[in-house]
Amino acid sequence: MSAPALAAPASGLSASLRAEVDHVTALAGRHAAHGDERAEFPLPVLDALRSRLLGLLVPTRHGGPGGSIDDLIDITIELGRADMSTAMMFAMHCQQVAAIAGHAGRRLAGELLPEVAAGRMYLASVTTEAGKGGHLLTAQAELGAQDGQLEIDRFAPVVTGGMHADGYLITMRSPHARSDGEVSLIFAHRDQLEVVQRGTWNPLGMRASHSTALQLTGRVPEDQVVGEHGAFRRIAMNTFGPLAHLGWSAAWLGTASGALSRVVSELRGSSGRRRSDLSSELLLTRLSTARQRLDTVHAMLRYTAGAVRRAVEEGADLSHPRHQLLVNALKLTASEQCHRAVDDLVTAVGMRHGYLKDSPTGLERSLRDLRSAALNYSNDRLHLADGRLTLLDQEVRYA
């Protein structure tokens, strides 16, 4: 199975959803500096998202709008223009929703998806684990299984928005697994767990994401496995991975696009025209380079979304090397080029508007936030995986 959003044609947002996006984006912009300063999760923004946007990818039969990949990308870019933490939180929640819509059993999907559509279920992802270096397809903590119940005892060093989630999708070793690669994906409602924050959250950037370490313990019914025991690899290859890289890239592109927009507005304003030499070849070249980087990412993002949709429509396996290489290349390219674009802008406008926290351009926060992009599932690890995938694709076929 694949998440409905992966196969849905580009639909375009309704006027009412567009109005909600504009409202949430404006609210995120107003809270961004405060959240960054205090490393505080944007609860007012989450409350606004609960209206209908948390249910974007919920199919219509479960009460949602049945949004598409393109809808997710459009909204995440807009949120990223205002606040990258909000955009990443939204994109990662939608990734979890798509996994439930595409892989959960009928009873579990029938219970959860209407709750998501109604705004009562913000989902957090629990996939990180100490000692495995962020490797998504392995797990060390093992599920207990007894009398139709699954026993969860899980520490995760990074969980975006985890202290504020209503439910969690958790990766763990399957009961009686013979290797770390036999991984199950489990849904747990907040009320089924004891959730304890471990340590503090005081990072360089992405401060409002409040991606703190959590200890999760509790028991859930056996039928809260998403898919089958040990089958997380299929979910990761066909839903988790593609939607993560598409959503993250949209958030990064939105953040860098917002930065460029604010710089251009500042330069073209009355004070900017007085203080800046708009005919400077160095300035013009930096602006051109930044725009080129963002146009490249935008083109690759839209192409990859279309390629994923076509593959799902044709019943292709997204775990094939050519599909995985494209999705991974998007993540690598977006994480590198969006950060470099903002770095170009810092150099272009100098100390006052490129380096100081109180500049209206917001470049200082954008640069810190985007520094996390290459670390969010490490680019080094992804290049190693792509090297192995390249050896499996002798014909060099493109998706």
C-alpha positions in Angstrom: 0.0 0.0 0.0 1.0 3.6 -0.5 -0.4 6.7 1.2 -3.3 8.2 -0.8 -1.5 11.6 -0.9 1.3 10.0 -2.9 -1.1 9.1 -5.7 -3.5 12.1 -5.5 -3.3 14.5 -8.5 -2.5 18.1 -7.9 -5.7 19.6 -6.7 -5.0 23.1 -5.6 -6.2 24.5 -2.3 -9.7 25.7 -1.8 -10.3 29.3 -1.0 -11.1 28.5 2.6 -8.0 26.4 3.1 -5.9 29.1 1.4 -7.3 31.6 3.9 -6.4 29.3 6.8 -2.8 28.9 5.4 -2.5 32.7 5.2 -3.8 33.1 8.8 -1.4 30.4 10.2 1.5 31.8 8.3 0.9 35.3 9.6 0.6 33.9 13.1 3.8 31.9 12.8 5.6 35.0 11.6 4.5 36.9 14.7 5.6 34.1 17.0 8.9 33.2 15.3 11.2 35.6 17.1 9.7 34.8 20.5 9.9 31.0 19.9 13.5 31.3 18.7 14.6 33.5 21.7 13.1 31.1 24.3 13.4 27.8 22.4 9.7 27.5 23.0 7.2 25.4 20.9 4.7 27.6 19.1 1.5 26.3 20.8 -0.7 29.1 19.4 0.4 28.1 15.9 -0.4 24.5 16.6 -3.8 25.5 17.8 -4.4 27.4 14.6 -3.3 24.4 12.5 -5.9 22.2 14.3 -8.7 24.0 12.5 -8.3 21.9 9.4 -4.7 21.9 8.2 -3.5 19.1 10.5 -6.0 16.9 8.5 -4.7 17.9 5.1 -3.7 14.4 4.0 -6.7 12.6 5.5 -8.7 11.0 2.8 -12.2 12.4 2.2 -13.8 9.1 3.3 -12.4 9.8 6.8 -13.5 13.4 6.9 -10.4 15.1 5.5 -9.9 17.2 2.4 -7.8 14.4 0.7 -4.9 16.8 0.0 -2.1 15.9 -2.4 1.7 16.0 -2.3 1.5 19.4 -4.1 -0.8 20.8 -1.5 1.6 19.7 1.2 4.5 21.3 -0.6 2.7 24.5 -1.2 1.6 24.9 2.4 5.0 23.9 3.8 6.8 26.4 1.6 4.5 29.2 2.9 5.0 28.2 6.5 8.7 28.1 5.9 8.7 31.6 4.7 7.5 32.7 8.2 9.1 30.1 10.5 11.1 27.0 9.6 10.3 25.2 13.0 6.6 25.5 12.2 7.1 24.3 8.7 9.1 21.2 9.7 6.6 20.4 12.5 3.7 20.5 10.0 5.5 18.5 7.3 6.6 15.7 9.8 3.1 15.5 11.2 1.7 15.0 7.6 4.3 12.3 7.0 2.8 10.4 10.0 -0.7 10.9 8.7 0.2 9.5 5.3 1.8 6.4 6.9 -1.5 5.7 8.8 -3.6 6.4 5.8 -1.5 4.1 3.6 -0.5 1.3 5.9 -2.7 1.1 9.1 -5.3 -1.6 9.4 -8.9 -0.7 8.8 -9.9 -0.4 12.5 -6.9 1.7 13.5 -7.1 4.0 10.4 -10.9 4.3 11.0 -10.3 5.5 14.5 -7.3 7.7 14.0 -7.9 9.5 10.8 -11.2 11.2 11.7 -9.5 12.4 14.9 -6.7 13.9 12.8 -9.2 15.5 10.4 -11.0 17.1 13.4 -7.7 18.6 14.6 -7.6 16.5 17.8 -4.5 14.4 16.9 -1.1 16.0 16.4 1.3 13.2 15.7 5.0 13.1 16.5 7.6 10.8 15.0 9.8 8.6 17.3 12.5 7.1 15.1 15.7 8.4 16.6 17.7 6.2 19.0 20.9 6.6 20.9 23.8 4.6 19.4 22.5 4.0 15.9 23.5 7.3 14.3 20.0 8.1 13.0 19.7 5.0 10.9 16.0 4.8 10.1 15.7 1.1 9.2 17.1 -0.4 12.4 16.0 -0.4 16.0 17.6 -1.5 19.2 14.8 -1.2 21.8 12.6 -4.3 21.5 8.8 -4.5 21.9 7.5 -6.7 24.6 4.4 -8.8 23.7 2.1 -10.4 26.2 -1.6 -11.2 26.4 -2.4 -9.2 23.3 -0.6 -6.1 24.5 2.7 -4.5 23.3 5.0 -3.2 25.9 6.8 0.0 25.0 10.0 1.2 26.8 11.7 3.6 24.4 14.2 6.4 24.7 14.5 8.8 21.8 17.2 11.6 21.8 15.3 13.8 19.3 11.4 14.1 19.0 10.1 17.2 17.2 7.3 18.7 19.2 7.1 15.5 21.2 6.0 17.0 24.6 3.0 18.5 22.8 1.9 15.6 20.7 -1.5 13.8 21.1 -0.1 10.6 19.6 3.2 9.0 18.5 4.4 6.7 15.7 7.3 4.7 17.3 9.8 2.4 15.6 11.0 -0.6 17.7 12.4 -4.0 17.1 9.7 -6.5 16.5 9.0 -9.0 19.3 11.4 -11.9 19.1 13.3 -10.2 16.3 16.5 -11.9 15.1 18.2 -8.7 13.8 18.0 -4.9 14.3 16.5 -4.7 10.8 13.2 -6.3 11.9 11.4 -3.1 12.8 7.8 -2.5 13.6 5.9 0.8 13.6 3.6 1.3 16.5 0.9 3.9 17.2 0.5 5.0 20.8 -2.0 7.6 22.1 -0.6 10.1 24.6 -3.0 8.6 27.2 -1.4 5.2 26.8 2.1 6.3 27.7 4.1 7.9 30.4 6.0 10.7 28.5 9.0 12.1 30.3 11.3 14.8 28.9 15.0 14.0 29.4 17.4 17.0 29.5 16.9 20.4 28.0 16.6 21.9 24.5 19.0 24.7 23.7 20.2 24.3 20.1 21.8 26.6 17.6 18.8 26.8 15.3 15.3 25.2 14.9 14.8 26.3 18.5 11.0 26.5 18.4 10.7 22.9 17.2 11.4 21.8 20.8 12.9 18.6 19.5 13.9 17.4 23.0 14.8 13.9 24.2 11.9 11.7 25.5 11.4 8.6 27.5 8.2 6.7 26.5 6.8 3.8 28.5 3.5 2.1 28.4 1.3 -0.6 26.9 -0.9 -0.6 23.8 -3.1 -3.3 22.1 -1.5 -5.5 19.5 -3.6 -4.1 16.7 -1.9 -0.7 17.0 0.9 -2.0 14.8 0.9 0.1 11.6 1.2 -2.5 8.8 2.8 -5.8 10.0 5.4 -6.6 12.5 8.9 -6.3 11.0 7.5 -4.5 7.9 8.6 -0.9 8.6 11.2 -1.0 5.8 8.3 -1.1 3.2 6.6 1.8 5.0 9.9 3.8 5.1 10.7 3.2 1.4 7.3 3.9 0.0 5.9 6.6 2.4 8.1 7.8 5.2 11.2 8.5 3.1 9.6 10.2 0.1 7.3 12.4 2.2 10.1 13.3 4.7 12.4 14.5 1.9 9.7 16.3 0.0 8.3 18.0 3.1 11.7 18.9 4.6 12.9 20.3 1.3 9.8 22.4 1.0 10.4 23.8 4.5 14.0 24.6 3.7 13.0 26.2 0.3 10.3 28.3 2.0 12.8 29.5 4.6 15.4 30.5 2.1 12.8 32.1 -0.2 11.4 34.2 2.6 14.9 35.3 3.4 15.6 36.4 -0.2 12.2 38.1 -0.4 12.9 40.2 2.7 16.4 41.1 1.5 15.0 42.3 -1.8 12.3 44.3 -0.1 14.9 45.9 2.2 17.2 46.8 -0.7 14.3 48.3 -2.7 12.9 50.3 0.2 13.7 54.0 0.6 16.4 53.4 3.2 17.9 50.5 1.3 18.2 52.6 -1.9 20.0 55.3 0.1 22.4 53.0 1.9 23.1 50.4 -0.8 24.6 50.6 -4.3 22.1 48.6 -6.3 24.5 48.7 -9.3 27.2 46.9 -7.4 28.4 43.9 -9.4 29.2 42.0 -6.2 25.7 42.6 -4.8 24.0 41.7 -8.1 26.1 38.5 -8.5 25.3 37.4 -4.9 21.6 38.0 -5.5 21.7 36.1 -8.8 23.5 33.2 -7.2 21.0 32.9 -4.4 18.1 33.0 -6.8 19.7 30.4 -9.0 20.2 28.1 -6.1 16.5 28.4 -5.0 15.2 28.0 -8.6 17.2 24.8 -8.8 15.8 23.4 -5.6 12.2 24.4 -6.6 12.5 22.7 -10.0 13.9 19.5 -8.4 11.3 19.5 -5.7 8.4 19.8 -8.2 10.0 17.2 -10.5 10.5 14.7 -7.7 6.9 15.1 -6.4 5.7 14.4 -9.9 8.0 11.4 -10.4 6.8 9.9 -7.1 3.2 10.4 -8.0 3.7 8.8 -11.4 5.5 5.9 -9.9 2.7 5.2 -7.4 0.0 5.6 -10.2 1.9 3.0 -12.3 2.3 0.6 -9.3 6.1 1.0 -9.3 8.2 0.1 -6.3 9.6 3.3 -4.8 12.4 1.2 -3.2 13.9 0.8 -6.6 17.4 2.5 -6.8 16.4 5.1 -9.4 13.5 6.3 -7.2 15.5 6.2 -4.0 18.4 8.1 -5.7 16.1 10.8 -6.9 14.4 11.3 -3.5 17.7 11.3 -1.7 19.2 13.7 -4.2 16.4 16.1 -3.5 17.2 16.1 0.2 20.9 16.5 -0.4 20.5 19.3 -2.9 17.9 21.2 -1.0 19.7 21.0 2.3 22.9 22.3 0.8 21.7 24.9 -1.7 19.1 26.6 0.6 21.7 27.0 3.3 24.2 28.3 0.8 21.7 30.7 -0.7 21.1 32.4 2.7 24.9 32.4 3.3 25.3 34.3 0.0 22.7 36.8 1.2 24.5 37.4 4.5 27.7 38.2 2.5 25.7 40.4 0.0 24.1 42.7 2.6 26.9 42.7 5.2 27.0 43.1 9.0 23.9 45.2 9.6 21.3 43.2 7.7 23.1 39.9 7.3 24.5 39.2 10.8 22.5 41.1 13.5 19.5 39.4 15.1 17.3 42.5 15.0 17.5 43.0 11.2 14.2 42.9 9.4 15.7 40.5 6.9 15.8 37.7 9.5 18.9 36.2 7.9 20.6 35.4 11.1 17.8 33.1 12.3 17.3 31.6 8.8 21.0 30.7 8.6 21.0 29.1 12.0 17.8 27.1 11.2 19.1 26.0 7.8 22.4 24.7 9.3 20.3 21.8 10.7 19.2 20.7 7.2 22.4 18.7 6.4 22.2 17.1 9.9 18.6 16.1 9.7 19.3 12.6 8.6 23.0 13.2 7.9 24.0 14.0 4.4 27.2 11.9 4.9 25.0 8.9 5.7 22.8 9.6 2.7 25.8 9.9 0.4 27.0 6.4 1.6 23.6 4.9 0.9 23.5 6.6 -2.6 26.9 5.2 -3.4 25.6 1.7 -2.8 22.4 2.4 -4.7 24.4 3.8 -7.7 26.3 0.4 -7.9 23.0 -1.3 -8.3 21.9 0.9 -11.2 24.3 0.0 -14.0 22.1 1.4 -16.7 21.8 4.8 -14.9 18.0 5.0 -15.4 16.2 8.1 -14.2 12.9 8.3 -12.4 
